Amino acid sequence: MKSPLLTSDESVILLELASGNEMAYNYFVEKYWQKVLQQALSFVKSYPVAEELTQDIFIQIWQKKEKLSEIKSFDNYLFIVSRNLIISHIRKKLIETESFKGEKLQEMFLKPDEQYEYKELDKIINEGANLLTEPRRTIFLLSRVEGKDTDFISSELGLAKRTIRWHLLEALNFLRIYLHRHYGIRLLILLGIGLRSFISSFL
C-alpha cells in the first residue's frame, strides 16, 4: 500500500522502504536509476543489457527490502548489490561463450524434447503476462519479448520513462511470484535440461 513520504531524510525513507512503502521504493529508483545504469553500462557496453541489469538490481532491492533496516548507507549497499549482479552476469556470459565455442555445429540446435520445453515455457510466461493489467502488459511484452528499450516504449506509448521503468519492475516482480507459485517444480525440470539462461530472465 502506498503512503506519502513526509520527510526528505534518506535514512528515514530507507526505513520506510524496509517496511514496504512503495513510494519510498520509487524514491530510490528515481534517484539512483541513472547511476546504476551507467555503472552497468561501463561493464557490459550494451544499453539494453545494462537497462535489464538495472531492472534486476532494483527488483532485488525490493525483494530483500527487510534487510534495509540494518543498512547505514543505501548508496554503499546499492553499489555492492550492483557490483555482485554485474559480475555474476559477466561470469555467466563468459561461461556460456566458452561452452558455445566448444560445441559442434549440429549441437547448436535444440533437440526435439528441448524445443517442446521452450514452447511450454513460453506458454507459461504468456499465461502470466496475460494477467497483467494495461499498460503494464504491453510494456512488458515490448521490453522483454520484442527487446525494445525504454526510449522506444516511452515514445510509442506516450508515457514518461520513469513510468515505464516502474511498470517493468512491477511486471517482473509479479511474474517471478507467478512462476514460482504455479510452476515451481516445473521450472526445476526446465532448469535441469539446460534452459537456465532463458528462465533466469524471469526468476
Salt bridges, closest charged atoms under 4 A:
GLU10 OE1 - LYS31 NZ 2.60
GLU52 OE2 - ARG144 NH1 3.92
ASP56 OD1 - ARG144 NH2 3.68
ASP56 OD1 - ARG176 NH2 3.37
GLU66 OE2 - LYS65 NZ 3.83
ASP75 OD1 - LYS35 NZ 2.82
GLU96 OE1 - LYS93 NZ 3.52
GLU98 OE2 - LYS101 NZ 3.62
GLU117 OE1 - ARG186 NH2 3.40
GLU120 OE1 - ARG186 NH2 3.75
GLU134 OE2 - ARG137 NH1 3.75
ASP151 OD1 - LYS161 NZ 2.63
